[in-house]
Amino acid sequence: MSVNKQLRDQIRYEFAGTFVRDRVVVDVASGTGMGTHVMRSLGAKACIGLERDQPSLRHAASTYSDCTFVCCDAMRLCLPDEAVDVLVSLETIEHFADPAQFVAECKRVLRPGGLMICSTPNHTVYRWGGPNPFHVREMTVNEFLDLFKNLFTDVQLYGQCQVTYPAYVFKGILLAFLEHLHVLQRRTPARTFTEAPVEIGSSHPECEVKPYVARALVKPTYLVVVARKPLGFQ
């Protein structure tokens, strides 16, 4: 990828930020708080970051005073029913053995008509980059969509970081072969707390979040769903 992880994450948060103006927003698994702050900067009425990792939580609270950060388990959200307008959860759902339970818990805290914005790696593409030891369940397009279709309405799918699929698969096979021969060793990036938002609104077309289009030769590395909680008793 030509875009580093921090910038890729920020682009997703900026996309989520187009839905948050004048709304109460919760960022589930907010990490070091950069994305929570981005959404607040883009017009959210209030932003609450929920995170269970204490070092990340301390960094977020000391760095972004415009947001509120709370220690919380993502599978048991510390919020009452129908408490927020928008719930954002980016690159979280693949860490759970029961993603359907997570989605249901997120729906619980949304007000009727509220939005859930969720992203995850596209397993069809992502698997060729080698296994991620922190991911419990990566999903295909249909598996990801099915989690939302029964609980939400107006489910819209987007993609990020498009790749030319045959070339990407070939590269993944080659890298795996070189690893097997001990010629190459893939490294996990070191954890850092020095991240800060780059200029919001910068143009990075190579990793823009775009409406999903099913194509054989070009596929997104990441999937993003925007889903609306039904009104009334639906």
LONUTOR-528775 format. One record per residue (C-alpha): x, y, z; residue in one letter; residue number from 1. Coordinates in steps of 0.02 Angstrom, whole numbers, padded with zeros to 5 digits. Example, Ala and Ser with C-alpha at 12.3 -4.5 7.8 and 13.67 -1.06 7.14 Angstrom:
2
ATOM     xx     yy     zz res   n
ATOM  00615 -00225  00390   a   1
ATOM  00684 -00053  00357   s   2
***
This chain:
234
ATOM     xx     yy     zz res   n
ATOM  00000  00000  00000   m   1
ATOM  00061  00175 -00040   s   2
ATOM -00037  00248  00106   v   3
ATOM  00022  00210  00283   n   4
ATOM -00096  00140  00414   k   5
ATOM -00122  00302  00509   q   6
ATOM -00171  00398  00354   l   7
ATOM -00281  00255  00293   r   8
ATOM -00372  00255  00460   d   9
ATOM -00392  00444  00456   q  10
ATOM -00468  00437  00282   i  11
ATOM -00599  00315  00351   r  12
ATOM -00636  00430  00496   y  13
ATOM -00653  00578  00379   e  14
ATOM -00779  00476  00280   f  15
ATOM -00874  00439  00441   a  16
ATOM -00862  00624  00480   g  17
ATOM -00977  00665  00334   t  18
ATOM -01121  00587  00435   f  19
ATOM -01092  00663  00607   v  20
ATOM -01128  00850  00600   r  21
ATOM -01228  00908  00752   d  22
ATOM -01247  00729  00813   r  23
ATOM -01192  00636  00969   v  24
ATOM -01062  00509  00912   v  25
ATOM -00980  00360  00997   v  26
ATOM -00818  00288  00930   d  27
ATOM -00804  00105  00983   v  28
ATOM -00626  00043  01007   a  29
ATOM -00562  00220  00987   s  30
ATOM -00379  00176  01015   g  31
ATOM -00269  00328  01038   t  32
ATOM -00413  00446  00999   g  33
ATOM -00356  00519  00835   m  34
ATOM -00513  00468  00740   g  35
ATOM -00628  00523  00880   t  36
ATOM -00548  00695  00871   h  37
ATOM -00562  00700  00681   v  38
ATOM -00751  00673  00691   m  39
ATOM -00769  00806  00825   r  40
ATOM -00671  00926  00714   s  41
ATOM -00790  00887  00570   l  42
ATOM -00942  00947  00665   g  43
ATOM -01002  00815  00786   a  44
ATOM -01100  00889  00931   k  45
ATOM -01007  00774  01051   a  46
ATOM -00887  00628  01029   c  47
ATOM -00863  00488  01154   i  48
ATOM -00718  00367  01129   g  49
ATOM -00737  00194  01208   l  50
ATOM -00576  00095  01230   e  51
ATOM -00519 -00041  01351   r  52
ATOM -00331 -00026  01324   d  53
ATOM -00271  00084  01465   q  54
ATOM -00113  00157  01385   p  55
ATOM -00212  00205  01230   s  56
ATOM -00350  00278  01338   l  57
ATOM -00228  00384  01439   r  58
ATOM -00147  00449  01281   h  59
ATOM -00315  00495  01204   a  60
ATOM -00378  00583  01360   a  61
ATOM -00218  00685  01378   s  62
ATOM -00207  00731  01194   t  63
ATOM -00386  00768  01136   y  64
ATOM -00476  00875  01264   s  65
ATOM -00621  00908  01144   d  66
ATOM -00682  00727  01164   c  67
ATOM -00730  00614  01309   t  68
ATOM -00642  00446  01330   f  69
ATOM -00707  00302  01436   v  70
ATOM -00639  00129  01476   c  71
ATOM -00762  00004  01403   c  72
ATOM -00775 -00172  01332   d  73
ATOM -00841 -00162  01154   a  74
ATOM -00950 -00316  01178   m  75
ATOM -01037 -00236  01328   r  76
ATOM -01054 -00052  01291   l  77
ATOM -01067  00059  01445   c  78
ATOM -01210  00160  01371   l  79
ATOM -01398  00153  01397   p  80
ATOM -01518  00103  01260   d  81
ATOM -01546  00230  01121   e  82
ATOM -01411  00348  01186   a  83
ATOM -01319  00407  01029   v  84
ATOM -01354  00465  00851   d  85
ATOM -01204  00386  00764   v  86
ATOM -01096  00239  00813   l  87
ATOM -00928  00217  00725   v  88
ATOM -00826  00058  00739   s  89
ATOM -00678  00046  00621   l  90
ATOM -00567 -00108  00610   e  91
ATOM -00642 -00186  00766   t  92
ATOM -00769 -00318  00716   i  93
ATOM -00639 -00439  00647   e  94
ATOM -00569 -00459  00823   h  95
ATOM -00726 -00543  00890   f  96
ATOM -00779 -00726  00882   a  97
ATOM -00962 -00672  00879   d  98
ATOM -00975 -00519  00765   p  99
ATOM -01165 -00534  00758   a 100
ATOM -01176 -00507  00946   q 101
ATOM -01065 -00353  00928   f 102
ATOM -01176 -00280  00793   v 103
ATOM -01331 -00311  00899   a 104
ATOM -01250 -00224  01048   e 105
ATOM -01207 -00074  00939   c 106
ATOM -01386 -00066  00876   k 107
ATOM -01449 -00063  01056   r 108
ATOM -01365  00103  01098   v 109
ATOM -01420  00190  00937   l 110
ATOM -01574  00299  00933   r 111
ATOM -01707  00252  00805   p 112
ATOM -01648  00315  00637   g 113
ATOM -01468  00320  00700   g 114
ATOM -01320  00263  00596   l 115
ATOM -01190  00129  00622   m 116
ATOM -01030  00150  00521   i 117
ATOM -00920 -00004  00525   c 118
ATOM -00765 -00058  00430   s 119
ATOM -00668 -00221  00415   t 120
ATOM -00536 -00299  00301   p 121
ATOM -00605 -00385  00146   n 122
ATOM -00549 -00565  00175   h 123
ATOM -00550 -00602 -00012   t 124
ATOM -00406 -00478 -00032   v 125
ATOM -00331 -00460  00141   y 126
ATOM -00288 -00645  00162   r 127
ATOM -00155 -00631  00027   w 128
ATOM -00056 -00512  00138   g 129
ATOM -00023 -00651  00263   g 130
ATOM -00116 -00699  00423   p 131
ATOM -00149 -00568  00555   n 132
ATOM -00132 -00650  00727   p 133
ATOM -00251 -00523  00805   f 134
ATOM -00395 -00558  00687   h 135
ATOM -00518 -00690  00746   v 136
ATOM -00637 -00685  00598   r 137
ATOM -00610 -00593  00435   e 138
ATOM -00760 -00583  00318   m 139
ATOM -00803 -00581  00135   t 140
ATOM -00920 -00450  00061   v 141
ATOM -01075 -00558  00081   n 142
ATOM -01031 -00615  00257   e 143
ATOM -01005 -00435  00312   f 144
ATOM -01167 -00373  00234   l 145
ATOM -01269 -00515  00309   d 146
ATOM -01226 -00454  00485   l 147
ATOM -01321 -00292  00454   f 148
ATOM -01463 -00337  00337   k 149
ATOM -01569 -00421  00471   n 150
ATOM -01548 -00285  00601   l 151
ATOM -01535 -00124  00502   f 152
ATOM -01615 -00039  00355   t 153
ATOM -01540  00062  00212   d 154
ATOM -01376 -00036  00217   v 155
ATOM -01246  00043  00103   q 156
ATOM -01078 -00037  00062   l 157
ATOM -00917  00055  00020   y 158
ATOM -00739  00000 -00017   g 159
ATOM -00568  00073  00019   q 160
ATOM -00394  00046 -00054   c 161
ATOM -00434 -00036 -00220   q 162
ATOM -00309 -00163 -00287   v 163
ATOM -00288 -00251 -00452   t 164
ATOM -00336 -00422 -00388   y 165
ATOM -00234 -00542 -00498   p 166
ATOM -00074 -00442 -00469   a 167
ATOM -00109 -00430 -00283   y 168
ATOM -00137 -00618 -00270   v 169
ATOM  00025 -00653 -00365   f 170
ATOM  00121 -00537 -00249   k 171
ATOM  00046 -00623 -00096   g 172
ATOM  00094 -00796 -00160   i 173
ATOM  00270 -00737 -00201   l 174
ATOM  00295 -00659 -00029   l 175
ATOM  00230 -00817  00056   a 176
ATOM  00350 -00922 -00047   f 177
ATOM  00497 -00810  00001   l 178
ATOM  00446 -00821  00183   e 179
ATOM  00441 -01011  00169   h 180
ATOM  00619 -01007  00103   l 181
ATOM  00668 -00889  00246   h 182
ATOM  00722 -00760  00118   v 183
ATOM  00597 -00633  00184   l 184
ATOM  00516 -00602  00352   q 185
ATOM  00363 -00491  00366   r 186
ATOM  00367 -00373  00513   r 187
ATOM  00226 -00305  00618   t 188
ATOM  00239 -00114  00633   p 189
ATOM  00293 -00055  00805   a 190
ATOM  00155  00016  00914   r 191
ATOM  00163  00205  00933   t 192
ATOM  00071  00340  01028   f 193
ATOM  00143  00484  00928   t 194
ATOM  00007  00487  00796   e 195
ATOM -00086  00648  00764   a 196
ATOM -00207  00693  00624   p 197
ATOM -00126  00754  00466   v 198
ATOM -00214  00896  00377   e 199
ATOM -00398  00850  00372   i 200
ATOM -00470  00847  00197   g 201
ATOM -00306  00811  00108   s 202
ATOM -00329  00723 -00058   s 203
ATOM -00275  00540 -00064   h 204
ATOM -00374  00464 -00210   p 205
ATOM -00278  00300 -00201   e 206
ATOM -00364  00261 -00036   c 207
ATOM -00527  00357 -00046   e 208
ATOM -00684  00272  00022   v 209
ATOM -00798  00241 -00127   k 210
ATOM -00966  00154 -00157   p 211
ATOM -00935 -00032 -00179   y 212
ATOM -00945 -00103 -00355   v 213
ATOM -00925 -00291 -00381   a 214
ATOM -00785 -00318 -00506   r 215
ATOM -00677 -00468 -00548   a 216
ATOM -00512 -00379 -00576   l 217
ATOM -00519 -00236 -00451   v 218
ATOM -00569 -00261 -00270   k 219
ATOM -00562 -00157 -00110   p 220
ATOM -00445 -00209  00029   t 221
ATOM -00565 -00139  00160   y 222
ATOM -00754 -00137  00171   l 223
ATOM -00859 -00001  00252   v 224
ATOM -01045 -00016  00294   v 225
ATOM -01163  00127  00333   v 226
ATOM -01325  00059  00406   a 227
ATOM -01477  00144  00482   r 228
ATOM -01570  00081  00635   k 229
ATOM -01756  00061  00593   p 230
ATOM -01883  00183  00661   l 231
ATOM -02020  00127  00779   g 232
ATOM -02045 -00058  00811   f 233
ATOM -01971 -00127  00650   q 234
***
